Amino acid sequence: MEISAKGRLEVRITPADVGKRVSVRRLGEPGGGPEKFTDTVGVLTSWDGGVLMITRRDGERVRIPQSALVAGKVVPAAPARRRGPAATYPELVRVSSRAWRPVESERLGEWELRAAGGFTRRANSVLPLGDPGLPLDAALAAVRRWYGERGLPAYAQTATGAEGTQEMLCAELERRGWVREVTAELWTGALAPVADRAGGAGVVLSRAADEAWLARYQRKGVSEVALRVLGSGPSVWFASVPGAGEGEPPAAIGRCVVDGRWAGFAAVEVDPGRRRQGLATEVMAALARRALEEGASAAWLQVETDNDSARALYRALGFTPHHAYHHYRAPEEQDPPDQPPTTADRPSPGDTPGAGSLPEGAAGTGSQPEGTPETRPLPGDNPETPDPGK
């Protein structure tokens, strides 16, 4: 908190600081006692009508009456990393996108529209990095039309909690009725300690997901579209620990995509009856050694916020959270009648200088990244998220 020369707490933020990361202290709720204070750190996304809205690292928005402020100041955009590889959000979102490619994609300015027949939200959501070349409302309407033409719900993948993430865009989506359905985190760590953690005994590596591997994969009845997504990426490896008997599904599986200095782990799953035997660690160690041989030195993975056992395993392997990412679903109401043309008909951003008019900071920073069709909401589980299974 900001303390004056006289030892008093001071509020040193104003509405001009919207879009910046702040730390504030407020009085507690009525009845909480005279000395009840609450501290909040996050991005100040609005200050209107005497009310501040702050988006925390995990994407949660906190409403604070201006009259309750006790102290406040602007703080650095993101805390310095003390462990693990240094990386920016734009770098990591490009790498993670290349590791899970859709079967169809199209540009909306610098945004990327992605579709894969409804197989996972990541492969069926718009990645809104940079300028869409249209005002925000028009861009979101174009997104909804594009997914509607494919019989899919419209999702936007955003991120919070690191320098260059999209707290302002998240706030704009929520103002327009988009609903945050799923939140997960992307963690990073050094690769060598993962490789050194176990010998990888009994782990078989291959370039393709065979029938045995798919028998352990948590999504059953995988379609050709899903197989294309699973096999996408610069250098993809699949790992299996054979089952106890002939014809039985593997005891454990995993997937890794090597992309330059990065190795991304996913789909680490273990037979429920074989958990707590270190099989997940063996799988990750074997994949990590192969990634080291290909020149990688850093690792990333994604984990859901309520998967406590997985998070404990990854912390033990040296991973730490980098940022949270979210999938917002569009509201159900119809688009307004008079909308701009679709991306196929409209001029390119270069033909319409200044066309992009997002609120400052709304689309974040950085350059572009990298089943069966269904119209109902996609499953809440995150199939590409590693399973602890240790």
ZATORGU-515739 format. One line per field, with one value per residue (C-alpha): residue in one letter; z, x, y. Coordinates in nm, 2 decimals, always signed. Layout:
% residues N
aa = a,...
Z = Z,...
X = X,...
Y = Y,...
***
This chain:
% residues 390
aa = m,e,i,s,a,k,g,r,l,e,v,r,i,t,p,a,d,v,g,k,r,v,s,v,r,r,l,g,e,p,g,g,g,p,e,k,f,t,d,t,v,g,v,l,t,s,w,d,g,g,v,l,m,i,t,r,r,d,g,e,r,v,r,i,p,q,s,a,l,v,a,g,k,v,v,p,a,a,p,a,r,r,r,g,p,a,a,t,y,p,e,l,v,r,v,s,s,r,a,w,r,p,v,e,s,e,r,l,g,e,w,e,l,r,a,a,g,g,f,t,r,r,a,n,s,v,l,p,l,g,d,p,g,l,p,l,d,a,a,l,a,a,v,r,r,w,y,g,e,r,g,l,p,a,y,a,q,t,a,t,g,a,e,g,t,q,e,m,l,c,a,e,l,e,r,r,g,w,v,r,e,v,t,a,e,l,w,t,g,a,l,a,p,v,a,d,r,a,g,g,a,g,v,v,l,s,r,a,a,d,e,a,w,l,a,r,y,q,r,k,g,v,s,e,v,a,l,r,v,l,g,s,g,p,s,v,w,f,a,s,v,p,g,a,g,e,g,e,p,p,a,a,i,g,r,c,v,v,d,g,r,w,a,g,f,a,a,v,e,v,d,p,g,r,r,r,q,g,l,a,t,e,v,m,a,a,l,a,r,r,a,l,e,e,g,a,s,a,a,w,l,q,v,e,t,d,n,d,s,a,r,a,l,y,r,a,l,g,f,t,p,h,h,a,y,h,h,y,r,a,p,e,e,q,d,p,p,d,q,p,p,t,t,a,d,r,p,s,p,g,d,t,p,g,a,g,s,l,p,e,g,a,a,g,t,g,s,q,p,e,g,t,p,e,t,r,p,l,p,g,d,n,p,e,t,p,d,p,g,k
Z = +0.00,-0.06,+0.26,+0.28,+0.46,+0.76,+0.77,+0.63,+0.37,+0.05,-0.27,-0.56,-0.84,-1.06,-1.35,-1.58,-1.45,-1.61,-1.80,-1.55,-1.28,-0.93,-0.57,-0.35,+0.01,+0.09,+0.40,+0.46,+0.42,+0.67,+1.00,+0.94,+1.22,+1.21,+1.13,+0.86,+0.54,+0.21,-0.04,-0.41,-0.68,-1.05,-1.36,-1.32,-1.60,-1.53,-1.29,-1.35,-1.13,-0.82,-0.87,-0.95,-1.13,-1.09,-1.27,-1.06,-1.19,-1.21,-1.41,-1.13,-1.13,-0.80,-0.76,-0.52,-0.43,-0.45,-0.11,+0.05,-0.08,+0.19,-0.03,-0.38,-0.62,-0.96,-0.95,-1.21,-1.49,-1.37,-1.09,-1.18,-1.22,-0.97,-1.11,-1.44,-1.80,-1.88,-2.13,-2.25,-2.29,-2.67,-2.70,-2.50,-2.66,-3.01,-2.89,-2.73,-3.03,-3.27,-3.04,-3.08,-3.43,-3.57,-3.90,-4.03,-3.95,-4.09,-4.01,-3.89,-3.90,-3.65,-3.48,-3.57,-3.61,-3.53,-3.58,-3.55,-3.55,-3.18,-3.05,-2.75,-2.69,-2.77,-3.13,-3.16,-3.04,-3.17,-3.05,-3.02,-3.04,-3.18,-3.40,-3.57,-3.82,-3.71,-3.41,-3.12,-3.16,-3.54,-3.48,-3.22,-3.46,-3.73,-3.49,-3.40,-3.77,-3.86,-3.59,-3.66,-4.02,-3.89,-3.64,-3.35,-3.04,-3.06,-2.80,-2.74,-2.57,-2.35,-2.08,-1.75,-1.50,-1.69,-1.88,-2.21,-2.12,-2.19,-1.88,-2.07,-2.34,-2.07,-1.92,-2.25,-2.33,-1.99,-2.05,-2.37,-2.21,-2.30,-2.02,-1.89,-1.88,-1.82,-1.66,-1.66,-1.61,-1.82,-1.62,-1.72,-1.59,-1.69,-1.90,-1.76,-1.41,-1.55,-1.75,-1.45,-1.22,-1.34,-1.57,-1.81,-1.77,-1.98,-2.17,-2.54,-2.77,-3.11,-3.37,-3.39,-3.15,-3.22,-3.11,-2.78,-2.69,-2.78,-2.57,-2.26,-2.38,-2.18,-2.49,-2.65,-3.01,-3.13,-3.49,-3.78,-3.70,-3.34,-3.47,-3.69,-3.39,-3.17,-3.44,-3.51,-3.40,-3.51,-3.36,-3.19,-2.96,-2.80,-2.49,-2.36,-2.06,-2.17,-1.97,-1.74,-1.98,-2.35,-2.52,-2.22,-2.26,-2.16,-1.79,-1.87,-2.18,-2.26,-2.55,-2.61,-2.88,-2.93,-3.08,-3.07,-2.71,-2.58,-2.50,-2.43,-2.22,-2.26,-2.23,-1.94,-1.82,-1.59,-1.53,-1.21,-1.07,-1.13,-0.98,-0.71,-0.87,-1.04,-1.39,-1.49,-1.38,-1.59,-1.90,-1.86,-1.80,-2.11,-2.32,-2.17,-2.26,-2.62,-2.63,-2.49,-2.77,-3.01,-2.86,-2.62,-2.28,-2.14,-2.07,-2.05,-1.97,-1.89,-1.58,-1.45,-1.14,-0.93,-1.02,-0.69,-0.74,-1.08,-0.95,-0.66,-0.90,-1.14,-0.85,-0.74,-1.10,-1.09,-1.28,-1.17,-1.30,-1.58,-1.66,-1.65,-1.97,-2.02,-2.27,-2.30,-2.48,-2.68,-2.56,-2.74,-2.88,-3.25,-3.42,-3.50,-3.85,-4.02,-3.98,-4.17,-4.44,-4.34,-4.34,-4.69,-4.83,-4.63,-4.73,-4.56,-4.26,-4.49,-4.71,-4.42,-4.21,-3.86,-3.88,-3.56,-3.27,-2.97,-2.62,-2.53,-2.42,-2.50,-2.73,-2.54,-2.71,-2.93,-3.28,-3.41,-3.29,-3.47,-3.34,-3.45,-3.50,-3.21,-3.12,-2.74,-2.51,-2.53,-2.23,-1.93,-1.89,-2.06,-2.25,-2.34,-1.98,-1.82,-1.56,-1.25,-1.21,-0.99
X = +0.00,+0.10,+0.20,+0.26,+0.55,+0.32,+0.26,-0.10,-0.24,-0.32,-0.52,-0.29,-0.50,-0.76,-0.99,-0.69,-0.53,-0.79,-0.61,-0.32,-0.24,-0.32,-0.31,-0.59,-0.71,-1.07,-1.29,-1.47,-1.84,-2.07,-2.07,-1.72,-1.57,-1.38,-1.04,-1.16,-0.98,-0.95,-0.66,-0.71,-0.44,-0.53,-0.61,-0.83,-1.08,-1.33,-1.41,-1.76,-2.03,-1.82,-1.74,-1.41,-1.39,-1.07,-0.99,-0.77,-0.51,-0.75,-1.00,-1.24,-1.38,-1.41,-1.65,-1.52,-1.72,-1.49,-1.62,-1.47,-1.11,-0.85,-0.53,-0.43,-0.14,-0.03,+0.20,+0.43,+0.24,+0.35,+0.57,+0.92,+0.95,+1.18,+1.16,+1.14,+1.19,+1.11,+0.84,+0.58,+0.21,+0.22,+0.50,+0.32,-0.01,+0.14,+0.33,+0.02,-0.19,+0.05,+0.04,-0.34,-0.44,-0.79,-0.89,-1.02,-0.90,-0.96,-0.82,-1.04,-0.77,-0.51,-0.77,-0.78,-1.11,-1.06,-1.29,-1.26,-1.61,-1.67,-1.37,-1.25,-1.30,-0.93,-0.98,-1.32,-1.27,-1.15,-0.80,-0.83,-0.47,-0.41,-0.65,-0.95,-0.97,-1.32,-1.49,-1.53,-1.91,-1.87,-1.58,-1.78,-2.08,-1.86,-1.72,-2.08,-2.18,-1.87,-1.93,-2.31,-2.24,-2.06,-2.33,-2.10,-2.14,-1.91,-1.63,-1.35,-1.03,-0.88,-0.61,-0.54,-0.27,+0.05,+0.19,+0.01,-0.29,-0.65,-0.82,-0.98,-1.12,-1.26,-1.44,-1.58,-1.70,-1.88,-2.04,-2.19,-2.33,-2.06,-2.03,-1.71,-1.76,-1.42,-1.10,-0.77,-0.40,-0.09,+0.22,+0.58,+0.90,+1.25,+1.26,+1.57,+1.44,+1.13,+1.36,+1.57,+1.28,+1.24,+1.39,+1.10,+1.11,+0.86,+0.74,+0.69,+0.71,+0.55,+0.46,+0.10,-0.19,-0.27,-0.59,-0.43,-0.34,-0.69,-0.84,-0.69,-0.77,-1.06,-1.26,-1.41,-1.52,-1.25,-1.34,-1.11,-1.13,-1.01,-0.73,-0.61,-0.61,-0.43,-0.16,-0.11,+0.20,+0.56,+0.69,+0.44,+0.51,+0.28,+0.38,+0.23,+0.29,+0.15,-0.13,-0.09,-0.24,-0.25,-0.52,-0.57,-0.55,-0.22,-0.17,-0.07,-0.04,+0.08,+0.13,+0.41,+0.47,+0.82,+0.83,+1.17,+1.28,+0.94,+0.79,+0.42,+0.27,-0.09,-0.33,-0.13,-0.37,-0.34,-0.56,-0.75,-0.64,-0.27,-0.25,-0.01,+0.26,+0.46,+0.34,+0.25,+0.60,+0.76,+0.56,+0.65,+1.02,+1.04,+0.87,+1.10,+1.41,+1.30,+1.22,+1.57,+1.72,+1.53,+1.67,+1.40,+1.49,+1.16,+0.82,+0.46,+0.13,-0.23,-0.42,-0.76,-0.79,-0.98,-0.74,-0.56,-0.37,-0.24,-0.13,+0.06,+0.24,+0.34,+0.47,+0.68,+0.82,+0.91,+0.62,+0.47,+0.16,+0.22,-0.13,-0.49,-0.69,-1.07,-1.33,-1.62,-1.94,-2.14,-2.50,-2.79,-2.96,-2.96,-2.71,-2.84,-2.99,-2.73,-2.39,-2.07,-1.98,-1.82,-1.45,-1.45,-1.63,-1.48,-1.17,-0.84,-0.72,-0.46,-0.73,-0.91,-0.65,-0.76,-1.06,-0.98,-1.13,-1.11,-1.09,-0.73,-0.57,-0.89,-0.72,-0.40,-0.06,+0.15,+0.11,-0.09,-0.03,+0.04,-1.54,-1.87,-2.03,-2.26,-2.45,-2.48,-2.21,-1.88,-1.80,-1.67,-1.37,-1.04,-0.93,-0.59,-0.51,-0.27,-0.40,-0.19,-0.23,+0.07
Y = +0.00,+0.36,+0.54,+0.91,+1.08,+1.12,+0.75,+0.77,+0.54,+0.72,+0.65,+0.72,+0.59,+0.77,+0.68,+0.76,+0.44,+0.21,-0.07,-0.07,-0.32,-0.19,-0.28,-0.15,-0.18,-0.13,-0.13,-0.46,-0.51,-0.35,-0.53,-0.66,-0.45,-0.12,-0.28,-0.52,-0.45,-0.64,-0.61,-0.67,-0.69,-0.70,-0.49,-0.19,-0.25,+0.03,+0.32,+0.44,+0.58,+0.57,+0.19,+0.03,-0.31,-0.50,-0.83,-1.06,-1.30,-1.59,-1.39,-1.31,-0.96,-0.76,-0.47,-0.20,+0.12,+0.42,+0.53,+0.21,+0.28,+0.32,+0.30,+0.23,+0.25,+0.13,-0.17,-0.34,-0.51,-0.85,-0.98,-1.10,-1.48,-1.63,-1.99,-2.15,-2.02,-1.66,-1.63,-1.38,-1.45,-1.39,-1.65,-1.91,-1.87,-1.91,-2.22,-2.38,-2.30,-2.47,-2.78,-2.82,-2.71,-2.69,-2.85,-2.52,-2.17,-1.82,-1.48,-1.19,-0.92,-1.05,-1.27,-1.64,-1.83,-2.20,-2.50,-2.87,-3.01,-2.94,-3.14,-2.93,-2.56,-2.48,-2.60,-2.44,-2.09,-1.76,-1.66,-1.28,-1.15,-0.81,-0.60,-0.77,-0.48,-0.40,-0.23,-0.48,-0.53,-0.59,-0.83,-1.03,-1.04,-1.18,-1.44,-1.55,-1.58,-1.78,-2.04,-2.04,-2.13,-2.44,-2.54,-2.46,-2.23,-1.92,-1.92,-1.68,-1.79,-1.52,-1.49,-1.31,-1.28,-1.20,-0.91,-0.86,-1.07,-0.96,-0.84,-0.55,-0.78,-1.01,-0.72,-0.61,-0.96,-0.98,-0.64,-0.79,-1.10,-1.35,-1.61,-1.75,-2.13,-2.28,-2.15,-2.34,-2.24,-2.27,-2.37,-2.36,-2.52,-2.63,-2.95,-3.12,-3.18,-3.36,-3.59,-3.66,-3.74,-4.10,-4.35,-4.39,-4.76,-4.95,-4.64,-4.69,-4.38,-4.35,-4.08,-4.18,-4.24,-4.61,-4.80,-4.90,-4.54,-4.42,-4.70,-4.52,-4.17,-4.02,-3.92,-4.24,-4.28,-4.04,-3.92,-3.86,-3.48,-3.55,-3.77,-3.48,-3.24,-3.50,-3.55,-3.18,-2.99,-2.93,-3.26,-3.48,-3.78,-4.03,-4.23,-4.55,-4.79,-5.13,-5.28,-5.57,-5.83,-5.89,-5.68,-5.45,-5.07,-4.91,-4.85,-4.49,-4.26,-3.91,-3.67,-3.42,-3.16,-3.02,-2.67,-2.50,-2.45,-2.57,-2.91,-2.92,-3.20,-3.31,-3.61,-3.77,-4.03,-4.33,-4.64,-4.55,-4.89,-4.81,-4.46,-4.36,-4.59,-4.31,-4.39,-4.04,-3.93,-4.21,-4.11,-3.74,-3.83,-4.04,-3.77,-3.50,-3.69,-3.72,-3.35,-3.27,-3.47,-3.25,-2.93,-2.83,-2.68,-2.55,-2.71,-2.61,-2.78,-2.69,-2.78,-2.71,-2.50,-2.76,-3.05,-3.05,-3.38,-3.28,-2.94,-3.11,-3.33,-3.05,-2.84,-3.13,-3.15,-2.78,-2.62,-2.29,-2.10,-1.85,-1.73,-1.83,-1.88,-1.87,-1.97,-1.73,-1.84,-1.60,-1.51,-1.67,-1.35,-1.28,-1.05,-0.70,-0.68,-0.45,-0.61,-0.57,-0.83,-1.16,-1.19,-1.34,-1.03,-0.74,-0.55,-0.66,-0.45,-0.30,-0.15,+0.02,+0.21,+0.27,+0.03,-0.14,+0.05,-0.18,-0.02,+0.04,-0.28,-0.49,-0.74,-0.78,-0.77,-0.99,-1.13,-1.42,-1.78,-2.03,-3.52,-3.48,-3.14,-3.04,-2.73,-2.80,-2.67,-2.85,-3.08,-2.90,-3.13,-3.03,-3.34,-3.19,-3.12,-3.37,-3.61,-3.65,-4.03,-4.06
***
